[in-house]
Each structure stands twice: as structure tokens, then as C-alpha cells.
Amino acid sequence: MAQTITFGGNGTLGGSTSLTPAPSKGLQNSNYLSNADYTFAQQFMPDLYEKEFEKYGNRSIASFLRMVGAELPSSSDLIKWTEQGRLHVQGSGTITDGNTVAVTGHNFRTNQTIIVSNAAGSIQVKALVTDASAADSVEVAPYSLADMVTGTGSFSANDAVKIFVFGSEFKKGTNGMVGSLQADFEAKENNPIIIKDKYEVSGSELAHVGWVEVTTENGASGYLWYLKSEHETRLRFEDYLETSMVEGEPAAAGSAALAAGYKGTKGLFYEIENGGNTSSGDITDRDDLEAFAKVLDKEGAIQENVLFVNRDTSFKIDRVLADQNNSGASTSSYGLFDNDEDMALNLGFTGFRIGYDFYKSDWKYLNDATTRGNIGGIDGIMVPAGTTTIYDQVLGQNAKRPFLHVRYRQSATEDRKYKSWVTGSAGGASTTDKDNMEVHFLSERALCVMGANNFILMQ
């Protein structure tokens, strides 16, 4: 690769004059052009552009949860639900002697028929469970061997094995199955956190007349600096509502945060790392894409899934998919506008099917230079589409929910989904004797990740 791109930073405006945007909202010597510094000291009057140039485009990075999830009210400090477990019985253990398999905390029962396999699957023995009364082991009788460690294709003592049940066998005139299996489920919970922000401006600064027309991503415009900053505070807060749900982490036992009284919350990345699937490395060939389908086969087998990825990963997927086109190696494959070579050449893909349907989308949060695009660590995430059925312990019944959704605090008298209020004695406020205006923002919410086993975090 001959091309090198260097990320650009702030520069200076000619000679020794330098502009430094200030975090405060008033006029300062460092954030506007004075007469002596620049404008009227020139021989000729410069052309001044009134409108602020939007060099970073739409700077907001929130959109992911709005696209794939929903928002539902909650009236508790703790959100709890249960998720179904596996239907079939399986386990792993160690061959301890000829007919004994050590399996701690197993659910196997006497007279069940099982398949015992080594890790590679190269040795597989079918057997009958003859005694499952011990809590940490089962006795078996192989169908094809005298015992598990003798004969061709047998195990060795202390081999690690995997086991699953495929049926049962009983003699004539015998009693029924000993014991029963209770439905396997997993109890899940999360707690909401309170997210706040504030914008403050003095009464005197409210009276300043702006000298540059400014605009924001939500379409607002005007000539007063405090309006610009208030809108940007609101936009920044709305981004935090999403990124807090994505990046949140619960305070661990013994952590400094917990000692200080903060609980944290289980965010999307945390839930997938601890209850879902993770992948690492680059996507370089079809085998890497097929690996996603193989994971889905073992989990929920959700037919439609969406890949939210950073730009680099998106390009790598495009290259792999392009390699599957037989004409791509020797001739041009244009793909748009009836393959007219005089028109657009589409080098990207928005979806593909390998066993399951996958749709690909860029995630701005992973590309932005002020968020994950700067520190890296996450290349993308695979999210199942649709809804799942869970038992809601608050409602006391089964309910259909999106795999991802946000629960916010709400009661008959208080709605904490998105609160905003004004205090002070300026800008229309009259709540205190302080000569300022403060705009406060607050939300209390938590993310519920249903069926994290269906997600894949790409690291």
C-alpha cells in the first residue's frame, strides 16, 4: 500500500494568529477575531462568512439502539427476567476407569443412552447409563466395547470427553425412569443508572449578539452562541443515553466504584462478553463468514442477523464477498445499472446469505474519531433481528420483546425517560437569585439484552 493518511488536528490561522475554541459559552479573547488581531488590521477588508462551516458533518453517533431496539417503561430499581435453557441434556467430563465417567453436577439418569466423544470427535462410543446415582460420576455400559478403555477405538484413562443423551433403553417388565428433569432456565437481571448533564450560561453572556450564524444537527440555527451550545449539550446527552447502554459495566465486588456507592449497569458489550459469543482476528476468506453460521447453528438459529461493523471490517467483508464472484478475477463486474461500465461501479455489499441471512451496516460509533474509532478494541457486532419470548417477572407472564431494548424509569407521577428543565434567573427562568441560566438533563435507564447467546462481538 503506497498511500499513507495522517489524521489531521487543529491548525492556526496565518502568521501568529491562533483560534482556540473555548468550552465556556461566552466571548473570550481566544475564540473570536478581534479588530487588532485580524480583521481591521489588514490593508483590505476580508470577506467574512457568516455561516459556520460544518466540517465534521453530522457529529452525533446515536442511532444503533433506535434501529434495533425499543424503549419500555419500568417502575423498579431492578429489572429481572428469565431465559430458557437447553432442551437436551449434555455434559463434559473425564474417563476415570473402564466404565466410569467423572461428570460434576450432571443431569444424567439411569437407563439413558448416551454418546461419549473425545474433543476432536475422532473417538465416539455409544453406551447405556447403568448408574447415575452419584453426584459427580456415572457408570456406563458401552454397546461396542467391553469397557471404555479397551478395544479398538477406545479411550485412554483420564481422557477428556463430551457426552449427550440421545434416548433410553429398558428391559421388559421393569420400572419406569428414575427421577425427572426440571425445566432449565437462567435468571437475568440489570439495574438502571441515572445519567445527567447540564448546560450553564451567565445572564450577561445571554445578552451577547453572535457574530457567526451557527447550525446544529437537529436543524436549529441562530446568532446567539448560547443557543448553539445548548443544542450541542442536548445532542451530546442524547449520545450518552446510547453509549452508556452500550459500554456500561457493573461494579465488581471489591471495586472502587462499588465502595463509593456506584453500582454501574450491564451494557451491551459486557453482556455479550459474559453470556454471548466473541470472535477475534480478521475476516479474510469465506471460512471466516461461515464461522458465523456455524455459531448460529449451535445457538438460537435466528434466520436474519445484522452486522454493525467499523469501516475497516466492512471493507474486508466486501473483499471476501467480491472474491466469490467468478468474473471478478479476470473481468470487470459492475453490479449496478445493468452492468453499464460507463456508470457507477459498486464495490460494496449490503447483505449476503451463507446458511443464514446477514445484512451489513456501518456503525458510526466504531468509526468516529472521538469515540471507539479513536481507541479501537471493537470491530463490530452481530445482532439477531426480530423478537424473543421471555418470562417477565414484573408482569408475571410471557412477553415478546426485541432482543435489545431499553427500560426507563416511569411511574404515574414521574417520567424519567428524558427529563429537561431550566433553573436560574436569566433566559426566562426565575427559580433562583443567581444571574445565570442552567439547562438540566436527566434520564434513568438500563439495557436488557435478551438471548445474548445469539450475539457475536467482533474484537
Secondary structure by P-SEA (a helix, b strand, c coil): ccbbbbbbccccccccbbbbbbcccccccccccccccccccccccccccccccccccccccccccccccbbbbbcccccccccccccccccccccccccbbbbccccccccbbbbbbcccccbbbbbbbcccccccbbbbbbccccccccccccccccccbbbbbcccccccccccccccccbbbbbbbbbbbbbbcccccccccccccccbbbbcccccccccaaaaaaaaaaaaaaaaaaaaaacccccccccccccccccccccaaaaaaccbbbbbcccccaaaaaaaaaaaaacccccbbbbbccaaaaaaaaaaaaaacccccccccccccccccccccccccccccccbbbbbbbcccccccccccccccccbbbbbcbbbbbbcccccbbbbbccbbbbbbbcccccccccccccccccccccccccbbbbbbbbbbcccccccccccccc
